[in-house]
Amino acid sequence: MIEIGSRARTLPAPPHVVWNSLVEPHRPETHPWLSLLADEVEPRVLTAQKPSHATWSSLWPSRPHDQIHFTLTASPDGGTLLRFTLLTPDEAPDQSKTGHLRKRLNQLLFADLRYSYGH
């Protein structure tokens, strides 16, 4: 697997809450956060180990073999340090596409998901 990108940021919710958001992004009692673009599809949860790991299938039909791995650890402030790592068994995309994929994951996780917790 080739690493396309990785980033870690803190979220205000504890790991079990973030894990639930990743594994069930459309739970009725939560604020909607997984708003996909026209060229994206709903991810499937490929693996999940509560509350520390989860893996999604690709969001992009044009890159069906990519995977998004999540690692969650408790942060000192009671929140979660969430790391995503975007991996592919295929060839890495060109620089422009790589930038787009990273930007989308940053937006979804560190803006949209964060704001769903009220921050």
Secondary structure, DSSP 8 states (H G I E B T S, - for coil): -EEEEEEEEEESS-HHHHHHHHH-TT-TTS-------TT-----EEEEETTTEEEEE-S-TTSTT-EEEEEEEE-TTSSEEEEEEEEESS----HHHHHHHHHHHHHIIIIIIHHHTT-
